[in-house]
Amino acid sequence: MRTSNRYIVLVIFLLIVFSLFIYNFYYSKDDLCQEEVFVVSRGDNFLQVSEKLHQRKLIKSPIYFQAYLLITGNHRNLKAGSYLINSCSSIAEISQKIIQGKIAQKRFTIIEGWNTTQIAEYLSELDLIDYDKFVNLSGNSDNFKEYFDFIKDIPEKSSLEGYLFPDTYFIPLDATEEEIIKIVLSNFELKTKERRDEYQGSFFDIIIVASLIEKEVQSYQDKGIVSGIIQKRMEIGMPLQIDATISYITGKRTTRISISETQIDSPYNTYRYKGLPIGPIANPGIESIKAALEPIESDYLFYLSKPDGETVFSRNLEEHNIAKNRYLR
């Protein structure tokens, strides 16, 4: 009798497995597919998840979903998060996605030299953030000092300009503005750690110089030379006179500035005030940061960028004026 009971249980088990197989690969399919973001909340058990999937019409039967999880022993392994679920996916495919935590993600790329406003506009266009929330959060680095030690080098209430590291990111679809900024800052922390550990001075100043270099020149070799020119001008007490700082003040996305704009009273104006501006003017990439740390000595004291992006260096004002008349008229 005991043997026959075991036989019956085995037959029932095999029938369930077979029916799941058939359902999984045939009955679960549908000609009209729909793909939706499905959220598994923290604390949801497999019964609740299966019911939600059924209510959203992403699966045809919660019972088969539940049975699959129980048979595979994964009913306690569902992970919270937002998932992109296709109604034409099999129960196995949907289950494995949630078991493995393959949450829905969105890709975005921060370009080297973008300032914080440009980043906010871009992320807003992708519907990843609320523009005002992002700007307000990134506008005060104090909001993140408890999470990152390197931010302690930034003056109080200064923005995160310069620290939103240019790179390609993959983030959860439901990431908040704060979470996105933390992801980007974590990348800055990782990519600059070795250089920050080695540098003995103010890394905030390095980021300022790197942001100037990023906006002024293109090639790595030229960045190193311009870094040396910036250092030399500061040593002799000569204004940096960097056009990109004026564009940052005015918000114009052009390298052409007027004489009247060079007289704007702003701590970012490197024509009016000697030394570095009060903060970074863009978010530099790793090449510009490296160039700021490793300035190249040269005989040059002036430089300009031709319309094609090539940098022309000059040793004195006379040579510089000749270059301006030749390339910028």
C-alpha positions as a Markdown table, in Angstrom:
| # | Residue | x | y | z |
|---|---|---|---|---|
| 1 | Met | 0.0 | 0.0 | 0.0 |
| 2 | Arg | 2.8 | 2.3 | 0.9 |
| 3 | Thr | 4.5 | 1.5 | -2.4 |
| 4 | Ser | 1.4 | 2.3 | -4.4 |
| 5 | Asn | 1.0 | 5.6 | -2.6 |
| 6 | Arg | 4.5 | 6.6 | -3.5 |
| 7 | Tyr | 3.7 | 5.5 | -7.1 |
| 8 | Ile | 0.6 | 7.7 | -7.2 |
| 9 | Val | 2.5 | 10.7 | -5.8 |
| 10 | Leu | 5.3 | 10.2 | -8.4 |
| 11 | Val | 2.7 | 10.0 | -11.2 |
| 12 | Ile | 1.0 | 13.2 | -10.0 |
| 13 | Phe | 4.4 | 14.9 | -9.7 |
| 14 | Leu | 5.3 | 13.9 | -13.2 |
| 15 | Leu | 2.0 | 15.0 | -14.6 |
| 16 | Ile | 2.4 | 18.4 | -12.9 |
| 17 | Val | 5.9 | 18.7 | -14.4 |
| 18 | Phe | 4.7 | 17.7 | -17.8 |
| 19 | Ser | 1.7 | 20.1 | -17.7 |
| 20 | Leu | 4.1 | 22.9 | -16.6 |
| 21 | Phe | 6.3 | 22.0 | -19.5 |
| 22 | Ile | 3.4 | 22.2 | -22.0 |
| 23 | Tyr | 2.1 | 25.4 | -20.5 |
| 24 | Asn | 5.5 | 27.0 | -20.3 |
| 25 | Phe | 6.3 | 26.5 | -23.9 |
| 26 | Tyr | 2.9 | 26.6 | -25.6 |
| 27 | Tyr | 0.0 | 27.8 | -23.6 |
| 28 | Ser | 1.8 | 30.8 | -22.1 |
| 29 | Lys | 2.5 | 32.2 | -25.6 |
| 30 | Asp | 0.3 | 34.8 | -27.1 |
| 31 | Asp | 0.1 | 36.5 | -30.5 |
| 32 | Leu | -0.6 | 39.9 | -28.8 |
| 33 | Cys | 2.5 | 40.6 | -26.7 |
| 34 | Gln | 2.8 | 43.4 | -24.3 |
| 35 | Glu | 5.9 | 44.6 | -22.4 |
| 36 | Glu | 5.5 | 46.4 | -19.2 |
| 37 | Val | 7.5 | 47.5 | -16.2 |
| 38 | Phe | 6.5 | 45.2 | -13.3 |
| 39 | Val | 7.5 | 46.0 | -9.7 |
| 40 | Val | 8.2 | 43.4 | -7.1 |
| 41 | Ser | 8.0 | 45.3 | -3.8 |
| 42 | Arg | 10.1 | 44.5 | -0.8 |
| 43 | Gly | 8.3 | 41.9 | 1.4 |
| 44 | Asp | 6.2 | 40.5 | -1.5 |
| 45 | Asn | 6.0 | 36.7 | -1.3 |
| 46 | Phe | 5.6 | 34.4 | -4.4 |
| 47 | Leu | 1.8 | 34.2 | -4.0 |
| 48 | Gln | 1.5 | 38.0 | -4.1 |
| 49 | Val | 3.9 | 38.3 | -7.1 |
| 50 | Ser | 2.0 | 35.7 | -9.0 |
| 51 | Glu | -1.4 | 37.4 | -8.4 |
| 52 | Lys | 0.1 | 40.8 | -9.5 |
| 53 | Leu | 1.4 | 39.3 | -12.7 |
| 54 | His | -2.0 | 37.7 | -13.4 |
| 55 | Gln | -3.8 | 41.0 | -12.7 |
| 56 | Arg | -1.5 | 42.8 | -15.1 |
| 57 | Lys | -2.2 | 40.0 | -17.7 |
| 58 | Leu | 1.5 | 39.2 | -17.9 |
| 59 | Ile | 0.8 | 35.5 | -17.1 |
| 60 | Lys | -2.4 | 33.5 | -17.7 |
| 61 | Ser | -2.5 | 31.6 | -14.5 |
| 62 | Pro | -1.0 | 32.3 | -11.1 |
| 63 | Ile | -1.3 | 28.6 | -10.2 |
| 64 | Tyr | 1.2 | 27.5 | -12.8 |
| 65 | Phe | 3.6 | 30.3 | -11.8 |
| 66 | Gln | 3.4 | 29.3 | -8.2 |
| 67 | Ala | 3.8 | 25.6 | -9.0 |
| 68 | Tyr | 6.9 | 26.3 | -11.1 |
| 69 | Leu | 8.5 | 28.2 | -8.2 |
| 70 | Leu | 7.7 | 25.5 | -5.7 |
| 71 | Ile | 8.9 | 22.7 | -7.9 |
| 72 | Thr | 12.2 | 24.5 | -8.6 |
| 73 | Gly | 12.6 | 25.5 | -5.0 |
| 74 | Asn | 12.8 | 29.2 | -5.8 |
| 75 | His | 9.6 | 30.4 | -4.2 |
| 76 | Arg | 11.6 | 32.3 | -1.6 |
| 77 | Asn | 14.2 | 33.7 | -4.0 |
| 78 | Leu | 12.3 | 36.4 | -5.7 |
| 79 | Lys | 14.1 | 39.7 | -5.6 |
| 80 | Ala | 12.5 | 43.2 | -5.2 |
| 81 | Gly | 12.9 | 45.6 | -8.1 |
| 82 | Ser | 11.4 | 46.9 | -11.3 |
| 83 | Tyr | 11.4 | 44.4 | -14.2 |
| 84 | Leu | 10.6 | 44.7 | -17.9 |
| 85 | Ile | 8.2 | 41.7 | -18.4 |
| 86 | Asn | 6.9 | 40.6 | -21.8 |
| 87 | Ser | 3.5 | 38.8 | -21.7 |
| 88 | Cys | 4.8 | 36.4 | -24.4 |
| 89 | Ser | 7.6 | 35.2 | -22.2 |
| 90 | Ser | 7.3 | 31.8 | -20.6 |
| 91 | Ile | 6.8 | 31.3 | -16.9 |
| 92 | Ala | 10.4 | 30.0 | -16.7 |
| 93 | Glu | 11.7 | 33.2 | -18.4 |
| 94 | Ile | 9.7 | 35.5 | -16.2 |
| 95 | Ser | 10.5 | 33.6 | -13.0 |
| 96 | Gln | 14.3 | 33.5 | -13.8 |
| 97 | Lys | 14.4 | 37.2 | -14.5 |
| 98 | Ile | 12.9 | 37.9 | -11.0 |
| 99 | Ile | 14.9 | 35.2 | -9.3 |
| 100 | Gln | 18.2 | 36.5 | -10.8 |
| 101 | Gly | 17.3 | 40.1 | -10.1 |
| 102 | Lys | 17.6 | 41.2 | -13.7 |
| 103 | Ile | 16.0 | 44.6 | -13.1 |
| 104 | Ala | 15.0 | 46.9 | -15.9 |
| 105 | Gln | 17.7 | 49.4 | -16.6 |
| 106 | Lys | 18.1 | 52.6 | -18.6 |
| 107 | Arg | 21.4 | 53.6 | -20.3 |
| 108 | Phe | 22.7 | 57.1 | -20.5 |
| 109 | Thr | 26.0 | 58.8 | -21.2 |
| 110 | Ile | 27.5 | 61.9 | -19.7 |
| 111 | Ile | 29.8 | 63.6 | -22.2 |
| 112 | Glu | 33.2 | 65.0 | -21.1 |
| 113 | Gly | 32.9 | 68.7 | -20.7 |
| 114 | Trp | 29.2 | 68.9 | -20.0 |
| 115 | Asn | 28.3 | 71.1 | -17.0 |
| 116 | Thr | 25.7 | 70.1 | -14.4 |
| 117 | Thr | 22.9 | 72.1 | -16.2 |
| 118 | Gln | 23.5 | 70.2 | -19.4 |
| 119 | Ile | 23.5 | 66.9 | -17.6 |
| 120 | Ala | 20.2 | 67.8 | -15.9 |
| 121 | Glu | 18.7 | 68.8 | -19.2 |
| 122 | Tyr | 19.8 | 65.6 | -20.9 |
| 123 | Leu | 18.5 | 63.3 | -18.1 |
| 124 | Ser | 15.3 | 65.2 | -18.0 |
| 125 | Glu | 14.8 | 64.7 | -21.7 |
| 126 | Leu | 15.2 | 60.9 | -21.1 |
| 127 | Asp | 12.5 | 61.2 | -18.4 |
| 128 | Leu | 14.9 | 59.8 | -15.8 |
| 129 | Ile | 14.8 | 62.8 | -13.4 |
| 130 | Asp | 12.8 | 65.8 | -12.3 |
| 131 | Tyr | 15.0 | 68.7 | -13.5 |
| 132 | Asp | 14.5 | 70.9 | -10.5 |
| 133 | Lys | 15.1 | 68.1 | -8.0 |
| 134 | Phe | 18.3 | 67.1 | -9.7 |
| 135 | Val | 19.6 | 70.7 | -9.9 |
| 136 | Asn | 18.7 | 71.4 | -6.3 |
| 137 | Leu | 20.4 | 68.2 | -5.1 |
| 138 | Ser | 23.5 | 68.6 | -7.2 |
| 139 | Gly | 23.7 | 72.3 | -6.4 |
| 140 | Asn | 24.8 | 71.6 | -2.8 |
| 141 | Ser | 27.6 | 69.0 | -2.3 |
| 142 | Asp | 26.8 | 69.0 | 1.5 |
| 143 | Asn | 23.9 | 66.7 | 0.6 |
| 144 | Phe | 26.3 | 63.9 | -0.1 |
| 145 | Lys | 29.2 | 64.5 | 2.3 |
| 146 | Glu | 28.0 | 61.7 | 4.6 |
| 147 | Tyr | 28.4 | 59.2 | 1.8 |
| 148 | Phe | 31.7 | 60.2 | 0.2 |
| 149 | Asp | 34.9 | 61.2 | 1.9 |
| 150 | Phe | 36.3 | 63.0 | -1.2 |
| 151 | Ile | 33.5 | 65.5 | -1.1 |
| 152 | Lys | 34.9 | 66.9 | 2.2 |
| 153 | Asp | 37.5 | 68.6 | 0.0 |
| 154 | Ile | 34.8 | 70.7 | -1.6 |
| 155 | Pro | 34.0 | 74.0 | 0.0 |
| 156 | Glu | 30.7 | 74.1 | 2.0 |
| 157 | Lys | 27.5 | 74.5 | 0.0 |
| 158 | Ser | 29.4 | 74.3 | -3.3 |
| 159 | Ser | 27.8 | 72.4 | -6.1 |
| 160 | Leu | 28.9 | 69.0 | -7.5 |
| 161 | Glu | 30.1 | 70.7 | -10.7 |
| 162 | Gly | 33.2 | 68.8 | -11.8 |
| 163 | Tyr | 32.4 | 65.6 | -9.9 |
| 164 | Leu | 29.6 | 64.2 | -12.1 |
| 165 | Phe | 32.0 | 61.9 | -13.9 |
| 166 | Pro | 31.6 | 61.5 | -17.7 |
| 167 | Asp | 30.9 | 57.9 | -18.5 |
| 168 | Thr | 28.1 | 55.5 | -19.7 |
| 169 | Tyr | 25.8 | 54.4 | -16.9 |
| 170 | Phe | 23.1 | 51.7 | -16.5 |
| 171 | Ile | 20.6 | 52.6 | -13.8 |
| 172 | Pro | 17.3 | 51.1 | -12.5 |
| 173 | Leu | 14.3 | 52.6 | -14.2 |
| 174 | Asp | 12.9 | 53.6 | -10.9 |
| 175 | Ala | 16.1 | 55.2 | -9.6 |
| 176 | Thr | 15.5 | 58.5 | -7.8 |
| 177 | Glu | 17.5 | 61.7 | -8.5 |
| 178 | Glu | 19.5 | 61.1 | -5.3 |
| 179 | Glu | 20.3 | 57.5 | -6.3 |
| 180 | Ile | 21.4 | 58.6 | -9.8 |
| 181 | Ile | 23.8 | 61.2 | -8.4 |
| 182 | Lys | 25.2 | 58.6 | -5.9 |
| 183 | Ile | 25.9 | 56.2 | -8.8 |
| 184 | Val | 27.7 | 58.9 | -10.7 |
| 185 | Leu | 29.7 | 60.0 | -7.6 |
| 186 | Ser | 30.6 | 56.4 | -6.8 |
| 187 | Asn | 32.1 | 56.1 | -10.3 |
| 188 | Phe | 34.1 | 59.3 | -9.7 |
| 189 | Glu | 35.3 | 57.9 | -6.4 |
| 190 | Leu | 36.4 | 54.7 | -8.2 |
| 191 | Lys | 38.0 | 56.2 | -11.3 |
| 192 | Thr | 40.0 | 58.8 | -9.4 |
| 193 | Lys | 40.9 | 56.9 | -6.2 |
| 194 | Glu | 44.5 | 56.2 | -7.1 |
| 195 | Arg | 45.3 | 59.7 | -8.2 |
| 196 | Arg | 43.5 | 61.2 | -5.2 |
| 197 | Asp | 45.5 | 59.0 | -2.8 |
| 198 | Glu | 48.8 | 60.0 | -4.5 |
| 199 | Tyr | 48.1 | 63.8 | -4.6 |
| 200 | Gln | 49.1 | 65.8 | -1.5 |
| 201 | Gly | 47.4 | 69.1 | -2.3 |
| 202 | Ser | 43.8 | 70.2 | -2.8 |
| 203 | Phe | 42.1 | 67.8 | -5.3 |
| 204 | Phe | 39.3 | 70.4 | -5.6 |
| 205 | Asp | 41.8 | 72.7 | -7.3 |
| 206 | Ile | 42.9 | 69.9 | -9.6 |
| 207 | Ile | 39.3 | 69.4 | -10.7 |
| 208 | Ile | 39.0 | 73.1 | -11.3 |
| 209 | Val | 42.1 | 73.1 | -13.6 |
| 210 | Ala | 40.9 | 69.9 | -15.3 |
| 211 | Ser | 37.5 | 71.5 | -16.0 |
| 212 | Leu | 39.3 | 74.5 | -17.6 |
| 213 | Ile | 41.5 | 72.2 | -19.7 |
| 214 | Glu | 38.5 | 70.0 | -20.7 |
| 215 | Lys | 36.7 | 73.1 | -22.2 |
| 216 | Glu | 39.7 | 74.6 | -23.9 |
| 217 | Val | 41.6 | 71.9 | -25.7 |
| 218 | Gln | 41.1 | 68.4 | -27.2 |
| 219 | Ser | 44.2 | 66.3 | -27.5 |
| 220 | Tyr | 45.9 | 64.8 | -24.4 |
| 221 | Gln | 49.3 | 66.3 | -25.4 |
| 222 | Asp | 47.8 | 69.8 | -25.7 |
| 223 | Lys | 46.0 | 69.4 | -22.4 |
| 224 | Gly | 49.3 | 68.8 | -20.7 |
| 225 | Ile | 50.9 | 71.9 | -22.3 |
| 226 | Val | 47.8 | 74.1 | -21.4 |
| 227 | Ser | 48.0 | 72.7 | -17.8 |
| 228 | Gly | 51.6 | 73.9 | -17.7 |
| 229 | Ile | 50.6 | 77.3 | -19.1 |
| 230 | Ile | 47.9 | 77.7 | -16.4 |
| 231 | Gln | 50.4 | 76.8 | -13.7 |
| 232 | Lys | 53.0 | 79.2 | -15.1 |
| 233 | Arg | 50.5 | 82.1 | -15.3 |
| 234 | Met | 49.5 | 81.5 | -11.7 |
| 235 | Glu | 53.1 | 81.5 | -10.6 |
| 236 | Ile | 53.9 | 84.9 | -12.2 |
| 237 | Gly | 50.6 | 86.5 | -11.2 |
| 238 | Met | 49.2 | 86.7 | -14.7 |
| 239 | Pro | 45.4 | 86.4 | -15.2 |
| 240 | Leu | 44.4 | 83.0 | -16.8 |
| 241 | Gln | 42.1 | 84.8 | -19.3 |
| 242 | Ile | 40.3 | 81.6 | -20.2 |
| 243 | Asp | 37.3 | 82.2 | -22.5 |
| 244 | Ala | 35.5 | 79.1 | -21.3 |
| 245 | Thr | 35.0 | 80.7 | -17.9 |
| 246 | Ile | 33.1 | 83.6 | -19.5 |
| 247 | Ser | 30.9 | 81.2 | -21.4 |
| 248 | Tyr | 30.2 | 79.4 | -18.1 |
| 249 | Ile | 29.1 | 82.7 | -16.5 |
| 250 | Thr | 26.8 | 83.7 | -19.4 |
| 251 | Gly | 25.5 | 80.2 | -20.2 |
| 252 | Lys | 26.3 | 80.7 | -23.8 |
| 253 | Arg | 27.5 | 77.5 | -25.5 |
| 254 | Thr | 30.0 | 79.2 | -27.7 |
| 255 | Thr | 33.7 | 79.9 | -27.4 |
| 256 | Arg | 33.2 | 83.4 | -28.9 |
| 257 | Ile | 33.1 | 86.1 | -26.2 |
| 258 | Ser | 32.9 | 89.9 | -26.3 |
| 259 | Ile | 35.1 | 92.4 | -24.6 |
| 260 | Ser | 32.2 | 93.6 | -22.5 |
| 261 | Glu | 31.7 | 90.1 | -21.2 |
| 262 | Thr | 35.3 | 89.9 | -20.0 |
| 263 | Gln | 34.3 | 92.7 | -17.5 |
| 264 | Ile | 31.5 | 90.7 | -15.9 |
| 265 | Asp | 31.9 | 90.8 | -12.1 |
| 266 | Ser | 32.0 | 87.1 | -11.2 |
| 267 | Pro | 34.4 | 84.9 | -9.2 |
| 268 | Tyr | 34.4 | 82.7 | -12.3 |
| 269 | Asn | 35.8 | 85.5 | -14.5 |
| 270 | Thr | 39.5 | 84.7 | -15.1 |
| 271 | Tyr | 39.9 | 87.9 | -17.1 |
| 272 | Arg | 38.9 | 90.1 | -14.2 |
| 273 | Tyr | 40.3 | 88.1 | -11.3 |
| 274 | Lys | 43.7 | 86.3 | -11.1 |
| 275 | Gly | 44.1 | 82.7 | -10.1 |
| 276 | Leu | 41.6 | 79.9 | -10.4 |
| 277 | Pro | 37.9 | 80.5 | -10.6 |
| 278 | Ile | 35.8 | 79.8 | -7.5 |
| 279 | Gly | 34.9 | 76.3 | -8.7 |
| 280 | Pro | 34.9 | 73.9 | -11.7 |
| 281 | Ile | 33.2 | 75.0 | -14.9 |
| 282 | Ala | 32.4 | 71.5 | -16.3 |
| 283 | Asn | 32.8 | 67.9 | -15.5 |
| 284 | Pro | 36.2 | 66.7 | -16.8 |
| 285 | Gly | 37.1 | 63.3 | -18.0 |
| 286 | Ile | 40.1 | 61.2 | -16.7 |
| 287 | Glu | 42.5 | 62.6 | -19.4 |
| 288 | Ser | 41.9 | 66.1 | -18.3 |
| 289 | Ile | 42.3 | 65.2 | -14.7 |
| 290 | Lys | 45.6 | 63.5 | -15.4 |
| 291 | Ala | 46.8 | 66.5 | -17.4 |
| 292 | Ala | 46.0 | 68.8 | -14.5 |
| 293 | Leu | 48.1 | 66.5 | -12.2 |
| 294 | Glu | 50.9 | 66.3 | -14.7 |
| 295 | Pro | 51.5 | 69.7 | -16.3 |
| 296 | Ile | 54.0 | 69.8 | -19.2 |
| 297 | Glu | 56.7 | 72.5 | -19.0 |
| 298 | Ser | 57.2 | 74.6 | -22.1 |
| 299 | Asp | 58.3 | 78.0 | -23.4 |
| 300 | Tyr | 54.7 | 78.9 | -24.1 |
| 301 | Leu | 52.6 | 81.5 | -22.3 |
| 302 | Phe | 49.7 | 81.8 | -24.7 |
| 303 | Tyr | 47.4 | 79.5 | -26.8 |
| 304 | Leu | 44.3 | 79.6 | -28.9 |
| 305 | Ser | 42.1 | 77.0 | -30.6 |
| 306 | Lys | 41.6 | 77.2 | -34.3 |
| 307 | Pro | 38.1 | 76.6 | -35.7 |
| 308 | Asp | 39.0 | 73.0 | -36.5 |
| 309 | Gly | 40.0 | 72.4 | -32.8 |
| 310 | Glu | 43.8 | 72.5 | -33.3 |
| 311 | Thr | 45.7 | 74.3 | -30.6 |
| 312 | Val | 48.2 | 77.0 | -31.5 |
| 313 | Phe | 50.8 | 77.9 | -28.9 |
| 314 | Ser | 52.8 | 81.1 | -28.6 |
| 315 | Arg | 55.7 | 82.2 | -26.4 |
| 316 | Asn | 54.7 | 85.8 | -26.1 |
| 317 | Leu | 51.9 | 88.3 | -26.7 |
| 318 | Glu | 53.3 | 89.4 | -30.1 |
| 319 | Glu | 53.2 | 85.8 | -31.4 |
| 320 | His | 49.8 | 85.3 | -29.9 |
| 321 | Asn | 48.4 | 88.4 | -31.7 |
| 322 | Ile | 49.8 | 87.2 | -35.0 |
| 323 | Ala | 48.1 | 83.8 | -34.4 |
| 324 | Lys | 44.8 | 85.5 | -33.6 |
| 325 | Asn | 44.9 | 87.6 | -36.8 |
| 326 | Arg | 45.8 | 84.5 | -38.8 |
| 327 | Tyr | 43.4 | 82.0 | -37.4 |
| 328 | Leu | 40.5 | 83.8 | -35.8 |
| 329 | Arg | 39.7 | 86.7 | -38.2 |
